[in-house]
Amino acid sequence: MSFWSALAIYFIIWWVVLFAVLPFGVRTQAEEDDIVPGSAPSAPARPMLIRKFLATTVVAGLIFAGLYALWAAGFRIDDIPLPGPR
């Protein structure tokens, strides 16, 4: 696997994990009773984006490391058993 392929795969994993992590711990402005004028009451009060970016980076790194270890061991997409004729 080339460096650019690995970087592209990590980038895709990072974005998928980010969208999975974004809703964790979010409280809306309505729940906090602190609605900023001109914003939706359902907007996050404190999104904690830096913490979520760091968590996303760590989790994506672990997932990528596991997938890379499988690739280095010789497993390929064709090794996954699928139903139906081959």
VENPEUR-V376557 format. One record per helix or strand of 2 or more residues. SS is the DSSP state (2 for helix, 1 for strand). FROM is the first residue (numbers start at 0). LEN is the number of residues. If there is no record, write none. Layout:
{{SS:FROM:LEN} {SS:FROM:LEN}}
This chain:
{{2:2:19} {2:28:4} {2:48:24} {2:76:3}}
